[in-house]
Amino acid sequence: MNMVTDDLQQRWWTLEAKLVERFGKKPDMDAILFLIGIQETGFVSAEVTKEQKQDLMHVAICTILKPGGYYAHEGTDEDGWPHFRQLKALPDMNLIEQENFLKDHILFYFEQQDF
């Protein structure tokens, strides 16, 4: 493990600890993306369909990758859902690199939110 990965892992554990404090359980990556999607859309529903959950996670991914220049916000539809346009392709990465890439962007998102 190099220092960059080490630092990322440490910051990730810190975020997880804050989320545990807030929600009482440790969320996985999907749950964190789901939370970001809810945060960004204001979507509230007693029951969430599988499709809505996927949509919320898609909003989250576009949102967290926006600062890196991967997506641009194109507007919001009549239901209040944000729409994005992909500006550039994501780099080719193996699964571990993909996970770290997302973790890094999620951490940046939470820093911007002063969480």
PyRosetta script that sets phi, psi and omega in degrees:
from pyrosetta import init, pose_from_sequence

init()
pose = pose_from_sequence("MNMVTDDLQQRWWTLEAKLVERFGKKPDMDAILFLIGIQETGFVSAEVTKEQKQDLMHVAICTILKPGGYYAHEGTDEDGWPHFRQLKALPDMNLIEQENFLKDHILFYFEQQDF")
pose.set_psi(1, 129.2)
pose.set_omega(1, 177.2)
pose.set_phi(2, -90.6)
pose.set_psi(2, 175.4)
pose.set_omega(2, -176.3)
pose.set_phi(3, -63.5)
pose.set_psi(3, -35.5)
pose.set_omega(3, -179.6)
pose.set_phi(4, -63.4)
pose.set_psi(4, -48.4)
pose.set_omega(4, 179.4)
pose.set_phi(5, -63.6)
pose.set_psi(5, -39.8)
pose.set_omega(5, 178.3)
pose.set_phi(6, -59.1)
pose.set_psi(6, -49.0)
pose.set_omega(6, -179.9)
pose.set_phi(7, -63.0)
pose.set_psi(7, -44.2)
pose.set_omega(7, 179.4)
pose.set_phi(8, -59.4)
pose.set_psi(8, -46.7)
pose.set_omega(8, -178.9)
pose.set_phi(9, -61.7)
pose.set_psi(9, -42.1)
pose.set_omega(9, 179.8)
pose.set_phi(10, -63.1)
pose.set_psi(10, -46.0)
pose.set_omega(10, 179.6)
pose.set_phi(11, -64.7)
pose.set_psi(11, -36.8)
pose.set_omega(11, 178.9)
pose.set_phi(12, -64.0)
pose.set_psi(12, -44.9)
pose.set_omega(12, 178.6)
pose.set_phi(13, -61.1)
pose.set_psi(13, -37.6)
pose.set_omega(13, 178.2)
pose.set_phi(14, -63.2)
pose.set_psi(14, -44.5)
pose.set_omega(14, 178.0)
pose.set_phi(15, -62.2)
pose.set_psi(15, -46.6)
pose.set_omega(15, 179.5)
pose.set_phi(16, -57.0)
pose.set_psi(16, -42.5)
pose.set_omega(16, 180.0)
pose.set_phi(17, -61.7)
pose.set_psi(17, -41.8)
pose.set_omega(17, 178.6)
pose.set_phi(18, -64.2)
pose.set_psi(18, -39.9)
pose.set_omega(18, -179.5)
pose.set_phi(19, -69.4)
pose.set_psi(19, -35.5)
pose.set_omega(19, 176.3)
pose.set_phi(20, -62.7)
pose.set_psi(20, -44.7)
pose.set_omega(20, 177.3)
pose.set_phi(21, -56.8)
pose.set_psi(21, -42.3)
pose.set_omega(21, -174.8)
pose.set_phi(22, -75.7)
pose.set_psi(22, -41.5)
pose.set_omega(22, -171.6)
pose.set_phi(23, -114.1)
pose.set_psi(23, -5.3)
pose.set_omega(23, 175.7)
pose.set_phi(24, 81.3)
pose.set_psi(24, -1.1)
pose.set_omega(24, 174.4)
pose.set_phi(25, -151.5)
pose.set_psi(25, 158.5)
pose.set_omega(25, -176.2)
pose.set_phi(26, -83.5)
pose.set_psi(26, 117.3)
pose.set_omega(26, -179.2)
pose.set_phi(27, -82.8)
pose.set_psi(27, 146.8)
pose.set_omega(27, 172.8)
pose.set_phi(28, -86.7)
pose.set_psi(28, 179.1)
pose.set_omega(28, -177.6)
pose.set_phi(29, -55.3)
pose.set_psi(29, -44.9)
pose.set_omega(29, -179.6)
pose.set_phi(30, -61.1)
pose.set_psi(30, -42.0)
pose.set_omega(30, -179.6)
pose.set_phi(31, -64.5)
pose.set_psi(31, -38.7)
pose.set_omega(31, 179.0)
pose.set_phi(32, -66.2)
pose.set_psi(32, -43.0)
pose.set_omega(32, 177.0)
pose.set_phi(33, -62.7)
pose.set_psi(33, -40.6)
pose.set_omega(33, 177.7)
pose.set_phi(34, -58.9)
pose.set_psi(34, -45.7)
pose.set_omega(34, 178.2)
pose.set_phi(35, -60.7)
pose.set_psi(35, -43.0)
pose.set_omega(35, 178.8)
pose.set_phi(36, -62.9)
pose.set_psi(36, -41.9)
pose.set_omega(36, 178.1)
pose.set_phi(37, -59.2)
pose.set_psi(37, -43.6)
pose.set_omega(37, 178.2)
pose.set_phi(38, -64.3)
pose.set_psi(38, -44.4)
pose.set_omega(38, 178.4)
pose.set_phi(39, -57.1)
pose.set_psi(39, -43.1)
pose.set_omega(39, -174.9)
pose.set_phi(40, -77.1)
pose.set_psi(40, -29.2)
pose.set_omega(40, -175.9)
pose.set_phi(41, -101.1)
pose.set_psi(41, -20.1)
pose.set_omega(41, -173.9)
pose.set_phi(42, 71.6)
pose.set_psi(42, 13.9)
pose.set_omega(42, -177.6)
pose.set_phi(43, -64.5)
pose.set_psi(43, 125.6)
pose.set_omega(43, 176.2)
pose.set_phi(44, -133.9)
pose.set_psi(44, 127.7)
pose.set_omega(44, 178.2)
pose.set_phi(45, -156.7)
pose.set_psi(45, 143.2)
pose.set_omega(45, 178.9)
pose.set_phi(46, -65.2)
pose.set_psi(46, -36.5)
pose.set_omega(46, 179.6)
pose.set_phi(47, -125.6)
pose.set_psi(47, 134.5)
pose.set_omega(47, -179.0)
pose.set_phi(48, -115.5)
pose.set_psi(48, 125.7)
pose.set_omega(48, 178.3)
pose.set_phi(49, -74.6)
pose.set_psi(49, 164.1)
pose.set_omega(49, 178.7)
pose.set_phi(50, -60.3)
pose.set_psi(50, -39.9)
pose.set_omega(50, -180.0)
pose.set_phi(51, -64.6)
pose.set_psi(51, -42.6)
pose.set_omega(51, 178.4)
pose.set_phi(52, -63.6)
pose.set_psi(52, -39.5)
pose.set_omega(52, 179.3)
pose.set_phi(53, -63.0)
pose.set_psi(53, -42.9)
pose.set_omega(53, 177.6)
pose.set_phi(54, -63.2)
pose.set_psi(54, -42.2)
pose.set_omega(54, 178.7)
pose.set_phi(55, -61.7)
pose.set_psi(55, -43.7)
pose.set_omega(55, 179.6)
pose.set_phi(56, -63.5)
pose.set_psi(56, -39.9)
pose.set_omega(56, 179.3)
pose.set_phi(57, -69.2)
pose.set_psi(57, -34.2)
pose.set_omega(57, 176.5)
pose.set_phi(58, -64.7)
pose.set_psi(58, -44.3)
pose.set_omega(58, 176.8)
pose.set_phi(59, -58.3)
pose.set_psi(59, -43.3)
pose.set_omega(59, -179.4)
pose.set_phi(60, -61.7)
pose.set_psi(60, -46.9)
pose.set_omega(60, -178.4)
pose.set_phi(61, -62.8)
pose.set_psi(61, -45.5)
pose.set_omega(61, 177.8)
pose.set_phi(62, -60.9)
pose.set_psi(62, -41.6)
pose.set_omega(62, -178.4)
pose.set_phi(63, -64.2)
pose.set_psi(63, -47.6)
pose.set_omega(63, -176.6)
pose.set_phi(64, -71.9)
pose.set_psi(64, -24.3)
pose.set_omega(64, -179.3)
pose.set_phi(65, -92.9)
pose.set_psi(65, -5.4)
pose.set_omega(65, 178.7)
pose.set_phi(66, -60.2)
pose.set_psi(66, -47.1)
pose.set_omega(66, -179.9)
pose.set_phi(67, -60.4)
pose.set_psi(67, -25.8)
pose.set_omega(67, 179.2)
pose.set_phi(68, -82.8)
pose.set_psi(68, 1.4)
pose.set_omega(68, 177.7)
pose.set_phi(69, 81.5)
pose.set_psi(69, 14.9)
pose.set_omega(69, -179.3)
pose.set_phi(70, -84.9)
pose.set_psi(70, -30.9)
pose.set_omega(70, -178.9)
pose.set_phi(71, -134.6)
pose.set_psi(71, 153.7)
pose.set_omega(71, 173.0)
pose.set_phi(72, -124.7)
pose.set_psi(72, 141.7)
pose.set_omega(72, 176.8)
pose.set_phi(73, -75.7)
pose.set_psi(73, 126.1)
pose.set_omega(73, -176.4)
pose.set_phi(74, -100.6)
pose.set_psi(74, -14.0)
pose.set_omega(74, -177.3)
pose.set_phi(75, 142.4)
pose.set_psi(75, -175.8)
pose.set_omega(75, -176.7)
pose.set_phi(76, -128.5)
pose.set_psi(76, 136.9)
pose.set_omega(76, -178.9)
pose.set_phi(77, -81.4)
pose.set_psi(77, 178.9)
pose.set_omega(77, -174.7)
pose.set_phi(78, -65.1)
pose.set_psi(78, -18.7)
pose.set_omega(78, 177.9)
pose.set_phi(79, -90.6)
pose.set_psi(79, 1.8)
pose.set_omega(79, 177.8)
pose.set_phi(80, 87.2)
pose.set_psi(80, 11.0)
pose.set_omega(80, 179.3)
pose.set_phi(81, -89.5)
pose.set_psi(81, 130.7)
pose.set_omega(81, 177.6)
pose.set_phi(82, -72.6)
pose.set_psi(82, 147.3)
pose.set_omega(82, 175.9)
pose.set_phi(83, -121.5)
pose.set_psi(83, 142.8)
pose.set_omega(83, -174.4)
pose.set_phi(84, -126.0)
pose.set_psi(84, 156.2)
pose.set_omega(84, 174.0)
pose.set_phi(85, -120.9)
pose.set_psi(85, 133.0)
pose.set_omega(85, 177.9)
pose.set_phi(86, -77.2)
pose.set_psi(86, 129.2)
pose.set_omega(86, -177.0)
pose.set_phi(87, -97.3)
pose.set_psi(87, -33.6)
pose.set_omega(87, 178.8)
pose.set_phi(88, -149.4)
pose.set_psi(88, 156.4)
pose.set_omega(88, -178.8)
pose.set_phi(89, -71.5)
pose.set_psi(89, 149.7)
pose.set_omega(89, 174.4)
pose.set_phi(90, -72.8)
pose.set_psi(90, 147.8)
pose.set_omega(90, 179.3)
pose.set_phi(91, -64.4)
pose.set_psi(91, 151.7)
pose.set_omega(91, 174.9)
pose.set_phi(92, -68.4)
pose.set_psi(92, 126.1)
pose.set_omega(92, -177.3)
pose.set_phi(93, -145.0)
pose.set_psi(93, 151.3)
pose.set_omega(93, 171.2)
pose.set_phi(94, -79.4)
pose.set_psi(94, 176.8)
pose.set_omega(94, -174.4)
pose.set_phi(95, -60.3)
pose.set_psi(95, -41.5)
pose.set_omega(95, -179.4)
pose.set_phi(96, -67.0)
pose.set_psi(96, -42.3)
pose.set_omega(96, 177.4)
pose.set_phi(97, -63.2)
pose.set_psi(97, -41.2)
pose.set_omega(97, 178.2)
pose.set_phi(98, -59.5)
pose.set_psi(98, -45.6)
pose.set_omega(98, -178.6)
pose.set_phi(99, -62.8)
pose.set_psi(99, -44.4)
pose.set_omega(99, 179.2)
pose.set_phi(100, -66.3)
pose.set_psi(100, -37.4)
pose.set_omega(100, 177.0)
pose.set_phi(101, -59.1)
pose.set_psi(101, -48.5)
pose.set_omega(101, 179.2)
pose.set_phi(102, -66.2)
pose.set_psi(102, -43.0)
pose.set_omega(102, 179.4)
pose.set_phi(103, -57.5)
pose.set_psi(103, -44.5)
pose.set_omega(103, -179.3)
pose.set_phi(104, -59.9)
pose.set_psi(104, -44.2)
pose.set_omega(104, -179.5)
pose.set_phi(105, -70.8)
pose.set_psi(105, -35.5)
pose.set_omega(105, 176.6)
pose.set_phi(106, -64.4)
pose.set_psi(106, -44.0)
pose.set_omega(106, 179.4)
pose.set_phi(107, -60.8)
pose.set_psi(107, -42.6)
pose.set_omega(107, 178.6)
pose.set_phi(108, -62.1)
pose.set_psi(108, -42.9)
pose.set_omega(108, 178.6)
pose.set_phi(109, -56.2)
pose.set_psi(109, -48.7)
pose.set_omega(109, -178.0)
pose.set_phi(110, -67.4)
pose.set_psi(110, -33.4)
pose.set_omega(110, 174.9)
pose.set_phi(111, -62.2)
pose.set_psi(111, -43.7)
pose.set_omega(111, 179.4)
pose.set_phi(112, -64.0)
pose.set_psi(112, -28.4)
pose.set_omega(112, -179.0)
pose.set_phi(113, -86.0)
pose.set_psi(113, 1.2)
pose.set_omega(113, -175.4)
pose.set_phi(114, 55.1)
pose.set_psi(114, 41.1)
pose.set_omega(114, -179.4)
pose.set_phi(115, -84.6)
pose.dump_pdb("model.pdb")
